[in-house]
């Protein structure tokens, strides 16, 4: 009457009897693409999070549980917080005020958006130029000293570069978590 069925032989509602090849390929593609997007100032960490969550969904969450999901979302959120913090910290460290930190943040976002039409590197250049210009402009409106404003702008550029490095490291951590989840399947 009741036949014993292996837990690995039940067909997935979406994939049918397909093995984990397609979900694994999609996970790896999201991780590689995400790591490539981070230096461009685009939301690569969030693409990687979607890749891990998508892998979980396509495999009926057999190896991606609430802990893995919380970990990858937490790492991505940490990357965003660190990016903002480093922009403020470096602008202030190089003589700027808190206002210069806000200028770096706003300028970086505007610069990245304006630079998008230029293929591949436009958003990167735009984000760096925007961070410099925003920090320098906001600081100059406060202190009216060009030297201080340029120094704050330079700090904002260094902060953006440091933030990209940290986000790449966090992206690698997300990729490792995703790959280990796939290997557990």
C-alpha positions in Angstrom: 0.0 0.0 0.0 2.6 2.5 1.0 5.9 2.5 -0.8 9.0 3.8 0.7 10.3 6.8 -1.3 13.7 8.3 -0.9 13.6 12.0 0.2 15.9 12.8 -2.8 13.6 11.1 -5.4 10.5 13.2 -4.9 10.0 15.6 -7.8 10.2 19.3 -7.2 7.0 21.1 -8.0 8.8 23.4 -10.4 11.8 21.4 -11.7 10.1 18.0 -11.8 12.7 15.3 -11.5 15.6 17.6 -12.6 18.7 17.4 -10.5 20.2 20.4 -8.8 22.3 21.4 -11.9 20.1 24.3 -13.1 19.7 25.9 -9.6 23.5 25.5 -9.0 24.4 27.1 -12.4 22.0 30.0 -11.6 23.5 30.4 -8.1 27.0 30.5 -9.5 26.0 32.9 -12.3 24.4 35.3 -9.7 27.5 35.1 -7.5 29.9 35.9 -10.4 27.7 38.6 -11.8 27.2 40.1 -8.4 31.0 40.2 -7.7 31.5 42.0 -11.1 28.7 44.5 -10.3 30.1 45.6 -6.9 33.1 47.6 -8.3 30.7 49.3 -10.8 28.7 50.7 -7.9 25.7 48.5 -8.7 23.8 46.3 -6.2 25.9 43.1 -6.7 25.5 42.0 -3.1 21.7 42.0 -3.5 21.9 40.0 -6.8 24.0 37.4 -4.9 21.3 37.4 -2.1 18.7 36.8 -4.7 20.8 34.0 -6.2 21.0 32.2 -2.8 17.3 32.7 -2.2 16.4 31.6 -5.7 18.6 28.5 -5.3 16.7 27.7 -2.1 13.4 28.2 -3.7 14.3 26.1 -6.8 15.5 23.3 -4.5 12.5 23.5 -2.2 14.7 25.0 0.6 16.3 21.6 1.3 19.7 23.1 2.0 18.9 26.8 2.3 17.2 27.3 5.6 16.3 30.4 7.6 19.8 30.6 9.0 21.4 30.7 5.6 18.9 33.3 4.4 19.4 35.5 7.5 23.2 35.2 7.1 23.3 36.3 3.4 20.8 39.2 4.0 22.7 40.2 7.1 26.0 40.3 5.2 24.5 42.4 2.4 23.0 44.8 4.9 26.3 45.0 6.7 27.9 45.9 3.3 25.5 48.8 2.8 26.1 50.1 6.4 29.8 49.9 6.0 29.7 51.7 2.7 27.9 54.6 4.2 30.0 54.7 7.3 33.3 54.6 5.3 32.2 57.5 3.2 31.5 59.6 6.3 34.5 58.4 8.1 37.0 59.1 5.4 35.5 62.5 4.5 35.8 63.5 8.2 39.3 61.9 8.6 40.6 64.1 5.8 39.3 67.3 7.4 35.7 67.4 6.3 32.6 67.8 8.4 29.6 65.5 8.7 28.1 67.7 6.0 31.0 66.6 3.7 30.0 62.9 4.5 26.4 63.6 3.4 27.8 65.3 0.3 29.9 62.2 -0.5 26.9 60.0 -0.2 24.5 62.1 -2.3 27.2 62.9 -4.8 28.2 59.3 -5.2 24.6 58.2 -5.8 24.0 61.0 -8.3 27.3 60.4 -10.1 26.6 56.7 -10.4 23.2 57.4 -11.9 24.5 60.0 -14.4 27.4 57.8 -15.4 25.3 54.7 -16.2 24.8 55.6 -20.0 28.6 55.2 -20.5 29.2 51.4 -21.0 30.8 49.4 -18.2 32.8 52.0 -16.4 30.5 55.0 -16.5 28.8 54.3 -13.2 32.2 53.7 -11.5 33.7 57.0 -12.7 30.5 58.8 -12.0 30.3 57.5 -8.4 33.9 58.5 -7.7 33.6 61.9 -9.3 30.3 62.4 -7.7 31.6 61.5 -4.2 34.5 63.9 -4.6 32.3 66.7 -5.9 29.6 66.2 -3.4 31.9 66.1 -0.4 34.0 69.1 -1.7 30.9 71.2 -2.5 29.1 70.5 0.8 32.3 71.1 2.7 33.0 74.3 0.8 29.5 75.7 1.6 30.3 75.2 5.3 33.9 76.2 5.6 34.5 78.4 2.5 38.0 77.1 2.4 39.0 75.4 -0.9 41.9 73.4 0.6 39.6 71.8 3.3 36.9 71.1 0.7 39.4 69.4 -1.7 40.8 67.3 1.2 37.3 66.2 2.2 36.6 65.3 -1.4 39.8 63.2 -1.6 38.8 61.4 1.6 35.4 60.7 0.1 37.1 59.0 -2.9 39.3 56.9 -0.7 36.2 56.0 1.4 34.4 54.8 -1.7 37.4 52.7 -2.8 37.6 51.2 0.7 33.9 50.5 0.7 34.1 48.7 -2.6 36.9 46.5 -1.3 34.9 45.6 1.8 31.8 44.9 -0.2 33.8 42.6 -2.5 35.0 40.7 0.6 31.4 40.4 1.9 30.3 39.3 -1.6 32.9 36.5 -1.5 31.5 35.5 1.9 28.0 35.4 0.5 29.3 33.3 -2.4 31.0 30.8 -0.1 27.8 30.5 2.0 25.8 29.9 -1.2 28.2 27.3 -2.5 28.3 25.4 0.8 24.5 25.4 0.8 24.6 23.9 -2.7 27.1 21.3 -1.7 24.9 20.2 1.2 22.1 19.4 -1.1 
